Amino acid sequence: MKPAFLIAAASCALLFSGAAAADPVIKDYFQFKKPKHISIEGDISTDTNGKTPAVTGTGPFVLGFEGISQYDGASFGRNFIPPDTMGAVGLTQYVSTLNGGVAVFDKYTGATQSLISDNSFWSNAGALATNGDPRVMYNADAQRWIVTAFSQDVANIQVAISDTDDATGAWKSVIFSGFAGGVADYPTLALDKNAVYIGTNNFTSSFQGTTLNVIPIDSLFGAGAPTVNNLKQFVTPFPGIFEDRGFAQQGVNSSSVSSTGKVIAASLFDFDSLAFTVNDLSSTDATGSSLGAVQFLGEAAFTSPGAARQPSAAIAANRRVIDALDERISSSVYEANGLIYMVHTVNSGLDGQDETRIRYIVMDADTFAIVDEGDIGEAGYDYYQGSIAVNALGEVVIGYNRSGLDPTTGKISFLASMYHTDAMGKLVQYGDEIFLKESLTDDYHNGSIFGQNAAGRQRWGDYSQVSLDPSDIHSFYLIGQFAREYNLPEFGHPGGTGGSRWGTWIVNLTFAQDAVVPEPGTWVMMIAGFGLVGFAMRRQRASAQTA
């Protein structure tokens, strides 16, 4: 039976197990859809500063360059918050899909090859205008790209597939119904040898359950235009029978040859994550597939993360307003060598701090038993919006944001940690935590202009991403959000109206090909022109628990 954690009475959640007789109570923050896009009327952009030049480094740091920014989106009339930070690497290119824009970069130099609005991208692919929530992946087997997003109607999901590995070339698309009459919200994306998995949280005025869309991979990546032929939709209604199939169902990316797919999600009712299988799959047909039983992971104690901190020297009210989201699994999950790797954001019960942490979990791919578990974090800082990828050698990269109240080191920043997987499935840190990019303001807020108190929900993310370089097994690409300068004349924007602006930063990290693990502290990253120094990380290791 799943272990129950003792939670303070202030918690809104009622602990529940499959054996309980009473109807469980869903976590209140999962029950209602949060506002999605935020924009300020008349907040025009005049980005005369341009993007930060690309930087190169030594050791594991190869390249860093600026991706799409809110200045870009606003120039298209697509001025949205948050960006839904997302990108993937291919053979020669890096593709970023955000709320407002789609860009293609040379992955070796960071040079922009294409930058268009998100609506233009979908129109070119033969689809309708989009309402956001985009995700992108590169299918290394097919050497083609896949992009998903809301359609014009948020009840529908549209999928675009590139004709070739050149993302600046032709694309084709298909649209299908995700949740008729409502919102098929927060669509996730994963793929394995058999299928593409798109999970949605379904809303009307409140949470109505989830849908796991399982599309045969041959239907999308076949010779002709993509289709959803032989799609299987697994709907778990709420309240329904109160079955806990989780929130934000995330398929597991895998290159293993198997007729079974895997899905990880945050529990609707408990402070835990869960997993289940999709059985009897083939690359041509998902209609005969079925779901396996739910397995709760039995994580170490946590509660949902609170708002993240930032220095905000001038306005004390803005020092703890950044939305660190919640414990949902917001980025990709990977399987390699019989293990599944995931991260999510928690308020850990292990360190006695009311701060957010990135929790990583390594589990057995067959039993879902936890093999390793730990929290990335340091007292005085919040860590959030994490993402992970692992290659066939068990090399792991985790990217995340960090911020705190310290006026010198507390600005919202983008960082990464690297690991090897040892013979027991434990993560062993490879070098120091790497400082990748610092925000250009100590007070990021939206819904109000510069110098004012934050107004409304202070959106950040909603995700970041780490992806595997298909042309170099040791190479990883990361994308994360940082805060640009405010849109004001004194910050280089004539006619600027004072709104905040987000930016995105893309980084290439690589492991040494001799696979020797350096001890932390043997090298320090210096990024030219910024003087950003790698910070040593203190990580609290959680005790592993199995379900």
PyMOL commands that set and color helices and strands:
alter all, ss='L'
color gray80, all
select helices_A, chain A and resi 28-31+70-75+118-124+217-221+316-318+489-491
alter helices_A, ss='H'
color red, helices_A
select strands_A, chain A and resi 55-56+61-66+87-89+93-98+101-106+112-117+135-139+144-150+156-162+171-177+183-185+190-191+195-203+207-216+232-237+247-253+261-266+273-279+290-291+295-296+302-303+308-309+320-322+333-336+339-348+356-364+370-376+381-390+395-404+413-421+427-429+434-438+465-468+475-483+502-510+526-527+532-533+539-541
alter strands_A, ss='S'
color yellow, strands_A
deselect
rebuild
show_as cartoon
